[in-house]
Amino acid sequence: MPPGFGLIRAALMAALAVGGARAEPLQVGEAVLEPVAVSRLPGFAADDLGAALAAFRASCAQMSRPVPAEAIPGSPSQDLAAACAAAPADPAGARSFFETWFDAYRITRPARAAPSERQAGFLTGYFEPELQGSLVPTPDFTVPALARPDDLVSLEPGETLPGLEAGLRAARRLEAGFAPYPDRAAIEDGALGQRARPLLYLRDAVDLLVLQVQGSGRVRLTDGRVVRLAYDGRNGQPYTSVARLLVTEGHLPLEGLTLARWTAWLRANPETARRLIRRNAAYVFFRLEESPPEAPGPLGGGGAPLTPGRSLAVDAALWRYGLPFWLEGSLPTPEGGAVPLARLVIAQDTGSAIVGPARGDLYLGTGPVAGAVAGLLRDPARFVVLLPKADPRTADPLAPAAPEPRP
């Protein structure tokens, strides 16, 4: 090797890093984003990309809403304005659109040893329950679903207010400032006073818990009408899974734990149920909507109606509403089997238990069948995020190129 060759080679590599591929990998939270080719995602061409395109366009109609993830220092661009403007109405153009306007990145945890562990995320499911209710309290319907109180202030991810601990997502507005909002037990004990406004009454505390965990639900009233209780804010207190408490206290095994099984156990053990439910400090408030059978799905956190099987709840502190994600894993069947999952979904919702870059909650629809699948879905799925490319009409020709995708 000629003298000085190593220095020359190092200089050339440095120049390529500046003018070619990125010197450092993209990173979101603790995850590293590894580039992959959109067109080579397993099953991408066979997916119903037109359904994903329709959900994406629905999110584009809500792009004026706040986007907390855009403020993350050092995060990759999640600006969807140009892609939204280019999104075709014809589903036949879906594949070309996603391949042209997005770069794909597999979300990985490089600190983990095995590739399968580095690429594993965690996918769960949620649904819109169908419940029975009454507009007035009766011996059969005793538990109120409350409207949003007028002193509740909701905070965006990362937003803070004076006098509040970091991490609280809501506050109580007082004459002298702000305070943490009461937790579930305090609300049940009357802490809201006259601000506790029942919208309707459900059968029991278990129905209310299911409704609050899922975020919305359809309720058939005693007069035959069907209404929707739609999410309208939470008290900002930390969420604790009651189903997990049942397992950790030894009441039920984790294996075979379904929604039907753990809710039945709670109803059969009301004293323990009350204690465990009150340990979940989080409390959700609702608004009342008419809900004919043909009504679209409930609104997600991004403001767009949720689409069964195509809407994903994500960590809104990391990801922007409207981003496409490719999921690879297994989807349970209502009978307890499983089918392969290879699907393009759209980030349209969030939840207090959805934390981390490779964590998602898939919306599965309305009713008991959707609920059965949602209760079984706990999959170490792999997540690929599709980040928007710069608008080719305005892109800086001197900007660093995107990393070369892997086959």
N, C-alpha and C positions, 0 to 999 in steps of 0.2 A: 504494500500500500504506500503510495507516495506521501512524503511529509506534508502535513497540513490537510490531508484528505478528510480526516474526521471533522475538522473545523468547517471545511467547505460544505460537507454533507449536512452538518448540523444547521448551518446558515440556510441551506436550501430547504430543509425540512421546516424551519421556522417561517420562511417566506411562504411556503405552501400552506402552513397553518393559518397565516393571516389572509392570504388571497384565495385559498381554497376551502377545504373543510374546516369546521370549527375546531379550535384548539382544545376546548373543553366540552364535554357532553352536556346536553341539556339536563336540567334537574328540577324537579318539583317536590317540595317537601324533602323527605329522606330518600325519594326514589330517583333513579337515573333513567332517562328516556333513551332507549336504544332504537335507532332508525330501522324501519323495515319497509318493504315495498307494499303499497296498498294493494296493487293488483295481485300480489302473491300471498295474501292472507288466505289461509286454508278455508275454502268454502265461500270466499267473498263473491265470486261470480255467480254462485248458485243461490245466494240469499235474495230475499225480496227487498231489494234496495229501494224500490219505489215507495214502500211503506216507511222506510227510514227517511227518505226524502220528504214525504208529507209531514212527518213529525218535525224534521229540521225546519221546514218552511213555517210551521206553526210557531216554533221558537223565534224565528226571525221577526215575526210580527210583534214580539215583545222585547226587542232589543233596546228599547228606551229605558227599561228597568235597570236599577243599580246592579253593578257587576263587581262584587267584592274581589274576585280573584285577579282582576286586572291590576290591582294595587300591590301585588306581591313583588317585592324587590327581587330582581334577577330572574323572574319567571319568564318562560317563553311567551311570545305574543299569542293571545287568545282572541284577538280582534276579528270578529266574524262579519264585519260590515260588507267587505268586498264579496265574500262568499255568498252572503245572503242576497246581495244584488244580482249575483250570477246564477242563483239556484233556479233551475227550470221548473215549470209547472207540469210538464209531461214526465210521468214516471219512467218512460223509456229512456230518458237521458240521465237517469240516476247514477248509473255506474260511471259513465264518462265524467259527470260532475264531481263525484267524490274523488276519483283518481286524479282529476286535473287540478282541483282547488285545495287539496289537503295533502300533507305529509304525515305518514304514520309512524308512531313511536311506541314500542313495547315498554310498558311500565315495569321496571325491575328493581330489586333490592340487592345491590352488588355485595353487600356484606355477608349474604348467605352463601353457603358453600356450593350446594348442588344447583345446577341450572333450573331444575324443576321447582326448587324452593325459592330461588331468586325471582322467578316469573309468576309465582302463585300469588293471587289476590284472595279476596273473600267476597262472594256474591250471595246475597240473600234475596228474598222476595217479599213484596207486600201487595195488598189488594184493597178493594173497597167492600166492606162488609154490608150485608143486608140485614137490618134489624127491625124489631117491632117497637112502636112507641106511641105516646099519647101527648097531646098538647097541654093536658092538665094532669096533675098528679092523681093517681088512682091506686087502689090496693095492689094492682098488678104492675104498675109503672111508677116507681118511687124515686129514681135517681135522676137528677137534672143534668142535662147537657147545657153548659153555660155559654152565653154570648161574650164577646170580647169586652172587658171592662174599659171604661173611658180613661182610666189612669194608667193603662198599660202602654209602655213605650218599648217597641221592638228595636233591637240593635242588629245591624249587619255584621257579618263575620269580621273581626278585627276592630270594630268600632267600640269605643269606651265612653263612659260618662263619669263626671266627677263623683267620687264617693262610692264607686262600685268596684268590686274585685274584677280583675282581668278574667275573661272567660265567660262571664255572665252574659246571656244573650237577650235579656230584657230587664226592664226597670219599672219601678212604681214612681209616678210623678207626684211629688209632694209640694206643698207651698214653699218649703225651704230648699228644694232641690230634688234629688233622686235617692231611692233606696232599693235594695233587692226586692223582687216581687215575692209574695208569700209562696211557700211550697205547697205541695198537694195536701198534706195533713192539715196545714193551717187553713187552706181554702175550704176543705171539708168541715172544719170546725167553725167556720163563719167569719174568717178574716176579711172577706170582701164586703161584708155588710150589705147595704142596699145596692152595691155594684154587682152583686151576684144576680144576674138576670137569666132565668131558665128559658131556653128556646123550646124545649120539649122534655119529656121524661121517658127514660128507658127502663127496662126490666130490673136491672141490678148493676152493681159496681163493676162486674166482669164485662158486661156489654159496653159500659163507658170506657173501660180500660182498652178493650179491643179497638173501639172507635178512635181513641186518642193515639194509640200506637200506630194505626194505619193512616191516620190523618184526615180521613173523611169517611162518609158512609151514607148509604140510602136507608131511609127509615119509612116503613109502611105504618101509617097512622091508623087509629081505630075506626076512622070513617072511610078507610079504603084508599085515601090519597097517599102518594109517594113523594117524599121530600128528600133533599140531600142536606146533610150537615157537612158544610165545607170548612176546611181549616181556616182559622182567622187569628192565629197567633198563639204563642205559648208563654209560660211564665219565666222561661229562661233558666230554670233550675236544672241540674244534671239529671239525665235519664238513667234509670236502673231497670234492667230487664227482669220482670217478675217471673218469667219462665226460667231464667237462669237462677234466680233465687230458689225456685222449687227444686232445681237440680242440686245446687250447692248445699241446701239444707237436708237433702236426702229424701225428699218426698216423692220424686219421680226420677227415673233414669234418663240420661240424655238420649240414649238409643231409642228411636221410635217416638220421640217427643214431638207431637203434632199440636197444632192450635186446638183442635177439638179435644185432645186428651188433657192438656193442661188447664183449659178453661172449665172442663167438666170437673176436674179435681178441685178447682177453686170454688165452684158452686156447691160441691159436696162437703166442703170444709170452710164455712163462711168466716169463722173467727180467725183462722190462720190466713185466709184470703184477705181479710181487711188489713191485718198487720203487714202482710207482704206488699199489698198494693200501695199502702201509705208510705212504704220505704222508697217507692219511686217518686222522687220529689217533683218531677216534671209534670206539668198540667197544660192541656191544650184547650183552647177556646174555639168556638165555631160561629158560623153564620148560617142562616136558613135559606135554602133555595128550592124552588119547585124542581122536580126531577122526573120528567116523563121518560118512558122507556127508551125513546130514541135520543135522549140527551147525551151530549159528549161526555167524556170522562171528567173526573174532578180536575181542578186546576192544580198544577204543581207549583213549586216555589218560584219557578221562572215565569209564571203567569200563563203558560200555554196549557190547554187540555191534555191530560195524560192519555197515551195510547197503549193499550194492553200489549205487552211484549216488546215495545219499542221505546218506552220511557224509562230512564234510569235516574235514580236518586244518587247524588254524589256529594262529596265534601265541598260545599260551596265556598269554603275558605281557600280552596286550592284550584277548583275548576269553574269555568264560566258556564252558565246555562246556555244550551244550544250546541255545545261541543259534541261531535260524534265519537262514540267509543265502539270498538270491536271486541266482542266477548267470545272467548273460547272455553268451553267447559261442558258440564252436563246439566240438563234440566229434568227435574223429577216429573213423573206423571201422577195423576190423582190416585192411581192404583198402587203406587209405591215403587214403580220401576223408574227408568231413566232413559232419556234420549240425548243424543249429542246436541250441544249448543254452539252454534257458529253464527253470530248475528250482529248486525250493525244497529246500535241503539243511540238515543240522543239524551244528553244530560238535561233534564227538565224539572228536577225536584231535589230536595235535600232532606235530611233528618238528623236529629240530635245524636243518633247512634252511628251515623255514617261518617267516619273519621278516617282520613288517610287517602293517599293517592290511588291505591289499588283496592278500593272498597266501594261497593255499589249495592243498590237495592233495586231490583227489577220490578216494575209495576206489571201486575198480571191480570188485572181486570176486576170485575164485580161479581160477587156471589160466592157460594160455597165451593164450587169447583176451583175457582181462582184461589180461594182461601186454602184449600187443601194443598195445592201446588206451592203456594207461598210459604206455608208452614213447613214444608219439607225441603225447601231450597236453602242449602248451606254448602256452597261449592267453592273449592279453591280455584276458581276460574282465573284465566289469564286475561289481562286488560291491555288493549292497545288504544291509545288516544290518537285521534286525527286532528292535528293542529293546522289552522288555516295558513296557506301560503300567502305571501305578499301579493297584492294586486299587480299583475304583470304590466299594467299600464302606468303604474306609479313606482315600481320597485327601483331601488338604488342600484345601478349596475356595479358599483364598487363595494356593495355590502358583501359580507362573507357568505359563501354558499352553504346550503343546508348539508348536514352529514349525508354521506353516501348510504342509501338504504341497503339492508342486508337482503339476500334472496329469501 
